Amino acid sequence: MYNPPAFREDRPEILYGLIRAARLALLVSNGAQGVPEVTHLPLVLLEEEGMLLGHVARANPHWRGLREAGRALAVFQGAEGYVSPNWYPSKAEHHRVVPTWNYEAVHAEGPVELIEDPARLHAIVSLLTDRQEARQPRPWAVADAPEPFVAGQLKGIVGVSLKIERLTGKRKLSQNRAEPDRAGAEAGLAASADPRDRAVAEAMRTVAATT
């Protein structure tokens, strides 16, 4: 990931927060055909262990590719949105402005382990379920389903554990702009009807307050 110093984010607490907030990750590994293999999946972060856990369908050939590659990259997308040149006060001064895109992203890289043991798979799906169901008014648990049914479902998946050896963060939030332009971009995003744009404005306020 191209990551100029102005946008680089190295603080683990910020990066872990972005990982936890991400709804869906991309798991990427080297493929045998000269292009990466990619799977979209939720991943749960175990901070103390520095580990990401998830699972893929057994019918998905990517798990065999992961075993062969031995390493993988997990990509987490944070807030992102388009920035119009019209929001920059400097446009009225010299017109030397162009559009851009603000965004947050985290890459986690490391060795992967494939998990087929039923007990460990059960623990992974229970953890993933509990994390997601925590926001529901009446959380569903894996134990709510019949044990034979769950056992059958576990046969159709392969667990994935990624040990984080390298964590790379980027928060491209107009830090390279003069303050009037940065404030103009934040105001333009905050005024948008799209909640995704407003999330970028909030991220801009956060990065300004913590840097």
Buried (B, 14 or more C-beta within 10 A) or exposed (E): EEBEEEBEBEEEEBBBBBBEBBEEBBBBBBBEEEEBBBBEBBBBBEEEEBBBBBBBEBEBBBBBBBEEBEBBBBBBBBBBBBBBBEBBEBBEEEEEBEEBEBBBBBBBBBEBBBBEEEEBBBBBBBBBBBEBBEEEEEEEEBEEEEEEEBEEBBEEBBBBBBBBEEBBBBBBBBBEBEEEBBBBBBEBBBEBEEEEBBBBBBBBEBBBEEE
